[in-house]
Amino acid sequence: MIRKKLSLLFIVLGIIIFLYPTLNDRYESYQQNKILKQWQENLQNMDQTASDIEEETNAGLVVPSSNPVVEALPASSSPSSQPSSQPSSLAAEMTPKPVSLPQKNIEGVLTIDKINLKLPILTDATVNNLKISVASIAKTGKVGAVGNYAIAGHRNLTYGKNFNRLDEVTEGDFIEVNTGSKTYIYKVVDKQYVLPEDVWVLKGNGKDREITLITCHPMENPTHRIAIKGILVQSKE
Protein backbone atom coordinates (compact mmCIF):
# COMPACT_ATOMS: atom_id res chain seq x y z
CA MET A 1 0.00 0.00 0.00
CA ILE A 2 2.78 2.37 0.97
CA ARG A 3 4.70 1.47 -2.20
CA LYS A 4 1.66 2.25 -4.34
CA LYS A 5 1.25 5.65 -2.67
CA LEU A 6 4.95 6.43 -3.11
CA SER A 7 4.79 5.38 -6.76
CA LEU A 8 1.78 7.61 -7.32
CA LEU A 9 3.51 10.49 -5.56
CA PHE A 10 6.63 10.14 -7.73
CA ILE A 11 4.47 10.06 -10.86
CA VAL A 12 2.67 13.26 -9.83
CA LEU A 13 5.98 14.96 -8.99
CA GLY A 14 7.39 13.86 -12.34
CA ILE A 15 4.43 15.34 -14.19
CA ILE A 16 4.76 18.62 -12.27
CA ILE A 17 8.49 18.84 -13.02
CA PHE A 18 7.87 18.02 -16.67
CA LEU A 19 5.13 20.65 -17.04
CA TYR A 20 6.79 23.38 -14.95
CA PRO A 21 8.67 25.11 -17.82
CA THR A 22 5.49 25.29 -19.91
CA LEU A 23 3.35 26.50 -17.02
CA ASN A 24 5.97 29.06 -16.01
CA ASP A 25 6.25 30.30 -19.59
CA ARG A 26 2.48 30.71 -19.88
CA TYR A 27 2.35 32.57 -16.57
CA GLU A 28 5.04 35.00 -17.75
CA SER A 29 3.15 35.56 -21.00
CA TYR A 30 -0.02 36.21 -19.00
CA GLN A 31 1.81 38.77 -16.85
CA GLN A 32 3.22 40.53 -19.92
CA ASN A 33 -0.16 40.68 -21.64
CA LYS A 34 -1.80 41.93 -18.46
CA ILE A 35 0.75 44.75 -18.14
CA LEU A 36 0.39 45.70 -21.80
CA LYS A 37 -3.38 45.75 -21.45
CA GLN A 38 -3.15 47.99 -18.39
CA TRP A 39 -0.76 50.26 -20.29
CA GLN A 40 -3.13 50.54 -23.26
CA GLU A 41 -6.15 51.16 -21.01
CA ASN A 42 -4.33 53.99 -19.25
CA LEU A 43 -3.40 55.60 -22.57
CA GLN A 44 -7.03 55.35 -23.68
CA ASN A 45 -8.17 56.92 -20.40
CA MET A 46 -5.71 59.77 -20.87
CA ASP A 47 -6.88 60.33 -24.45
CA GLN A 48 -10.53 60.31 -23.33
CA THR A 49 -9.78 62.79 -20.55
CA ALA A 50 -8.03 65.13 -23.00
CA SER A 51 -10.96 64.82 -25.43
CA ASP A 52 -13.51 65.59 -22.71
CA ILE A 53 -11.54 68.63 -21.60
CA GLU A 54 -11.40 69.97 -25.15
CA GLU A 55 -15.14 69.47 -25.65
CA GLU A 56 -16.02 71.15 -22.35
CA THR A 57 -13.67 74.04 -23.09
CA ASN A 58 -15.21 74.60 -26.51
CA ALA A 59 -18.71 74.40 -25.04
CA GLY A 60 -17.85 77.05 -22.47
CA LEU A 61 -16.12 79.49 -24.83
CA VAL A 62 -17.92 79.20 -28.19
CA VAL A 63 -21.27 81.00 -28.71
CA PRO A 64 -23.64 78.34 -30.08
CA SER A 65 -25.84 80.75 -32.09
CA SER A 66 -24.93 81.44 -35.70
CA ASN A 67 -26.45 84.95 -35.38
CA PRO A 68 -25.29 86.27 -32.02
CA VAL A 69 -27.12 89.40 -30.84
CA VAL A 70 -25.07 91.86 -28.87
CA GLU A 71 -27.21 93.69 -26.36
CA ALA A 72 -26.39 97.31 -25.54
CA LEU A 73 -25.07 97.91 -22.09
CA PRO A 74 -27.23 99.99 -19.77
CA ALA A 75 -26.07 103.59 -19.54
CA SER A 76 -25.02 103.06 -15.99
CA SER A 77 -22.91 100.06 -16.87
CA SER A 78 -19.30 100.22 -17.88
CA PRO A 79 -16.69 97.58 -18.61
CA SER A 80 -15.01 96.41 -15.45
CA SER A 81 -11.34 97.15 -15.12
CA GLN A 82 -10.87 94.13 -12.91
CA PRO A 83 -9.86 90.89 -14.64
CA SER A 84 -12.50 88.18 -14.61
CA SER A 85 -11.93 85.17 -12.41
CA GLN A 86 -13.85 82.92 -14.83
CA PRO A 87 -10.84 81.68 -16.85
CA SER A 88 -8.99 80.57 -13.72
CA SER A 89 -12.05 78.80 -12.32
CA LEU A 90 -12.69 77.21 -15.70
CA ALA A 91 -9.09 76.04 -15.86
CA ALA A 92 -9.45 74.50 -12.42
CA GLU A 93 -12.58 72.66 -13.50
CA MET A 94 -10.90 71.44 -16.67
CA THR A 95 -7.79 70.12 -14.92
CA PRO A 96 -7.58 66.39 -15.72
CA LYS A 97 -7.91 64.00 -12.87
CA PRO A 98 -4.92 61.73 -12.23
CA VAL A 99 -5.05 58.50 -14.21
CA SER A 100 -4.17 55.37 -12.24
CA LEU A 101 -1.02 53.68 -13.46
CA PRO A 102 -0.46 49.93 -13.77
CA GLN A 103 0.81 48.12 -10.71
CA LYS A 104 4.19 47.62 -12.30
CA ASN A 105 6.32 50.67 -12.97
CA ILE A 106 6.32 50.75 -16.77
CA GLU A 107 8.60 53.07 -18.71
CA GLY A 108 7.15 52.21 -22.10
CA VAL A 109 6.68 49.49 -24.67
CA LEU A 110 9.58 48.05 -26.67
CA THR A 111 8.82 46.99 -30.25
CA ILE A 112 11.11 45.34 -32.80
CA ASP A 113 9.16 44.44 -35.92
CA LYS A 114 12.08 42.42 -37.33
CA ILE A 115 11.61 39.73 -34.67
CA ASN A 116 7.91 40.31 -33.94
CA LEU A 117 8.68 41.59 -30.43
CA LYS A 118 6.44 43.78 -28.30
CA LEU A 119 7.12 43.91 -24.57
CA PRO A 120 6.54 46.26 -21.63
CA ILE A 121 9.72 47.86 -20.29
CA LEU A 122 9.79 47.69 -16.50
CA THR A 123 11.91 49.99 -14.36
CA ASP A 124 15.08 48.40 -12.94
CA ALA A 125 16.40 45.03 -14.10
CA THR A 126 15.76 43.15 -10.85
CA VAL A 127 15.42 39.38 -10.71
CA ASN A 128 11.65 39.63 -10.24
CA ASN A 129 11.17 42.12 -13.09
CA LEU A 130 13.25 40.05 -15.50
CA LYS A 131 11.08 37.04 -14.71
CA ILE A 132 8.14 38.98 -16.17
CA SER A 133 9.56 41.04 -19.02
CA VAL A 134 12.50 43.18 -20.11
CA ALA A 135 13.66 46.02 -17.86
CA SER A 136 15.86 49.09 -17.92
CA ILE A 137 19.23 48.86 -16.21
CA ALA A 138 19.62 51.20 -13.25
CA LYS A 139 22.03 54.14 -13.53
CA THR A 140 22.12 54.09 -17.32
CA GLY A 141 20.55 56.67 -19.66
CA LYS A 142 16.94 57.68 -20.20
CA VAL A 143 14.89 57.05 -23.31
CA GLY A 144 15.30 59.81 -25.91
CA ALA A 145 18.02 61.60 -23.94
CA VAL A 146 21.75 61.94 -24.59
CA GLY A 147 23.33 58.85 -23.08
CA ASN A 148 22.84 55.10 -23.30
CA TYR A 149 19.37 53.77 -22.45
CA ALA A 150 20.16 50.15 -21.57
CA ILE A 151 17.54 47.38 -21.46
CA ALA A 152 18.16 43.81 -20.29
CA GLY A 153 16.09 40.69 -20.88
CA HIS A 154 16.26 36.92 -20.57
CA ARG A 155 16.37 34.46 -23.43
CA ASN A 156 13.81 31.72 -22.88
CA LEU A 157 13.80 28.42 -24.71
CA THR A 158 10.33 29.20 -26.05
CA TYR A 159 10.70 30.57 -29.59
CA GLY A 160 10.14 34.32 -29.72
CA LYS A 161 9.94 34.69 -25.94
CA ASN A 162 11.45 37.90 -24.46
CA PHE A 163 14.93 38.38 -26.03
CA ASN A 164 15.00 34.84 -27.43
CA ARG A 165 15.45 36.11 -31.02
CA LEU A 166 17.61 39.14 -30.24
CA ASP A 167 20.56 37.62 -32.10
CA GLU A 168 18.53 37.92 -35.33
CA VAL A 169 18.63 41.71 -35.10
CA THR A 170 21.28 43.23 -37.37
CA GLU A 171 22.61 46.65 -38.37
CA GLY A 172 20.00 48.74 -40.14
CA ASP A 173 17.04 47.29 -38.21
CA PHE A 174 14.83 49.57 -36.13
CA ILE A 175 13.98 49.57 -32.43
CA GLU A 176 10.95 51.49 -31.19
CA VAL A 177 10.17 52.68 -27.66
CA ASN A 178 6.71 54.09 -26.99
CA THR A 179 6.45 56.00 -23.70
CA GLY A 180 2.80 56.92 -24.15
CA SER A 181 3.54 60.58 -24.82
CA LYS A 182 6.23 60.02 -27.45
CA THR A 183 7.59 57.32 -29.71
CA TYR A 184 11.36 57.06 -30.12
CA ILE A 185 12.84 55.21 -33.10
CA TYR A 186 16.41 53.95 -32.98
CA LYS A 187 18.44 52.50 -35.84
CA VAL A 188 20.73 49.58 -35.02
CA VAL A 189 24.35 50.53 -35.71
CA ASP A 190 26.30 47.82 -33.90
CA LYS A 191 26.02 44.24 -32.67
CA GLN A 192 28.62 42.69 -30.38
CA TYR A 193 29.21 39.53 -28.37
CA VAL A 194 30.96 40.51 -25.17
CA LEU A 195 31.98 38.96 -21.86
CA PRO A 196 29.78 39.46 -18.78
CA GLU A 197 32.38 41.77 -17.25
CA ASP A 198 32.44 44.07 -20.30
CA VAL A 199 30.18 46.67 -18.72
CA TRP A 200 31.59 49.39 -20.97
CA VAL A 201 28.85 48.50 -23.47
CA LEU A 202 26.38 50.14 -21.05
CA LYS A 203 28.14 53.51 -21.15
CA GLY A 204 27.23 56.31 -23.53
CA ASN A 205 29.67 58.24 -25.69
CA GLY A 206 28.53 61.57 -24.28
CA LYS A 207 27.05 62.96 -27.48
CA ASP A 208 24.56 60.49 -29.00
CA ARG A 209 21.11 59.37 -27.90
CA GLU A 210 21.73 55.63 -27.71
CA ILE A 211 19.91 52.47 -26.78
CA THR A 212 21.51 49.12 -25.90
CA LEU A 213 19.64 45.82 -25.65
CA ILE A 214 21.54 43.12 -23.81
CA THR A 215 20.95 39.43 -23.11
CA CYS A 216 22.82 36.18 -22.51
CA HIS A 217 24.48 34.10 -25.22
CA PRO A 218 24.13 31.28 -25.97
CA MET A 219 20.76 30.46 -24.43
CA GLU A 220 22.05 27.32 -22.74
CA ASN A 221 25.14 27.60 -20.54
CA PRO A 222 25.76 31.24 -21.55
CA THR A 223 29.33 32.50 -21.53
CA HIS A 224 28.84 35.83 -23.31
CA ARG A 225 26.33 38.65 -23.78
CA ILE A 226 24.73 39.95 -26.96
CA ALA A 227 24.75 43.76 -27.07
CA ILE A 228 22.60 45.46 -29.72
CA LYS A 229 23.27 49.18 -29.94
CA GLY A 230 21.07 51.75 -31.69
CA ILE A 231 21.14 55.51 -32.31
CA LEU A 232 18.04 57.71 -32.12
CA VAL A 233 16.92 58.74 -35.60
CA GLN A 234 13.39 60.00 -34.97
CA SER A 235 11.00 60.98 -32.20
CA LYS A 236 7.32 61.71 -32.72
CA GLU A 237 4.24 62.52 -30.68
Protein Blocks (a to p, Z undefined) as FASTA:
>chain_A
ZZmmmmmmmmmmmmmmmmmmmmmmmmmmmmmmmmmmmmmmmmmmmmmmmmmmmmmmmmmm
pcfbfbdcdddddfkbccdfbdcfklmmmmmmmpccdddddfbdcfbdcddfknopacdd
dehjafklmmmmccddehiacehiacjddddddddfbghiajlmmmmpcghiacdddehj
accddddfbdcdddfklmmlmpcehlaccddddddddfbopabdcddddddfbdcZZ
